[in-house]
């Protein structure tokens, strides 16, 4: 058993670890893509998202909101439709709605109840 009393800080990734980012991304993008008459399958949406996100994050620092805006513009270019200025923040605006994985809340509650604050 690990002795957690030795540690003063704990960090971990949020998206893909605690938050089911793929479900959140798909829920945000499917309606937008459908409005534009574009219907790639889920695997293709995630593949295009990952490629666009990696390209944007490889450059100079950008806020996550700017990265997501760029991802959406990149997806529109890739899938041959025009994303309006009003739609460009749709993906970034959806982040608060991305669901946690099924075990996230119970695991954090269990961890917090075992931690001496």
C-alpha positions in Angstrom: 0.0 0.0 0.0 1.3 3.4 -0.9 1.9 5.8 2.0 0.1 8.9 0.8 1.2 10.8 3.9 4.6 11.3 2.2 3.0 13.5 -0.5 2.1 17.1 -0.2 0.7 17.5 -3.7 -1.2 15.4 -6.2 -1.7 16.2 -9.9 -3.4 14.3 -12.7 -4.8 14.9 -16.1 -8.5 15.8 -16.2 -9.6 15.2 -19.8 -9.6 11.5 -20.6 -8.8 10.6 -16.9 -11.7 12.1 -15.0 -13.7 13.6 -17.8 -15.0 11.5 -20.7 -13.9 14.0 -23.3 -14.8 11.9 -26.3 -18.4 11.7 -25.3 -18.5 15.4 -24.6 -16.9 16.3 -27.9 -19.2 14.0 -29.9 -22.3 15.4 -28.1 -21.2 19.0 -28.9 -20.2 18.3 -32.5 -22.9 15.9 -33.8 -25.7 18.5 -33.8 -23.5 21.2 -35.4 -22.2 18.8 -38.1 -25.8 17.7 -38.8 -26.9 21.3 -39.2 -24.3 21.6 -42.0 -25.3 18.3 -43.6 -22.1 16.5 -42.6 -22.3 13.1 -40.9 -18.9 11.5 -40.3 -18.9 8.5 -38.0 -17.8 9.0 -34.4 -14.3 7.5 -35.0 -13.8 10.0 -37.9 -14.9 12.9 -35.7 -12.5 11.9 -33.0 -9.6 11.3 -35.5 -10.1 14.7 -37.1 -10.4 16.4 -33.6 -7.2 14.7 -32.4 -5.2 15.7 -35.5 -6.4 19.3 -35.4 -5.9 19.6 -31.6 -2.3 18.2 -31.8 -1.4 20.6 -34.6 -2.7 23.6 -32.7 -1.0 22.6 -29.4 2.3 22.0 -31.2 2.6 25.7 -31.9 2.8 28.7 -29.6 0.8 28.7 -26.4 -3.0 29.1 -26.8 -5.7 29.0 -24.3 -7.8 25.8 -24.4 -10.7 27.9 -25.6 -8.6 29.1 -28.5 -7.5 25.6 -29.2 -11.1 24.3 -29.3 -12.1 27.2 -31.5 -9.3 26.3 -33.9 -10.2 22.7 -33.8 -13.8 23.5 -34.9 -12.6 25.8 -37.7 -10.2 23.0 -38.8 -13.0 20.4 -38.8 -15.1 22.7 -40.9 -12.3 23.1 -43.4 -11.6 19.4 -43.4 -15.3 18.5 -43.9 -15.9 21.2 -46.4 -18.4 23.5 -44.7 -18.3 27.0 -43.3 -18.5 27.5 -39.6 -20.1 30.8 -38.7 -18.6 33.2 -36.2 -21.5 32.5 -33.8 -20.7 28.7 -34.0 -16.9 29.0 -33.5 -17.2 28.8 -29.7 -19.7 25.9 -29.7 -17.1 23.3 -28.8 -15.4 25.5 -26.2 -18.7 26.4 -24.7 -19.6 22.7 -24.3 -16.6 21.8 -22.0 -18.7 22.4 -18.8 -21.2 19.8 -20.1 -18.6 17.1 -20.7 -19.5 14.2 -18.4 -17.2 12.6 -15.9 -16.5 8.9 -16.3 -18.9 6.7 -14.3 -16.4 6.0 -11.5 -14.9 9.5 -11.3 -17.2 11.1 -8.6 -17.3 8.1 -6.3 -13.5 7.7 -6.6 -12.9 11.3 -5.7 -15.4 11.2 -2.9 -13.7 8.1 -1.5 -10.3 9.6 -1.9 -11.3 12.9 -0.2 -13.0 11.1 2.7 -9.7 9.1 3.3 -7.6 12.2 3.2 -6.7 14.2 6.3 -7.1 17.8 5.2 
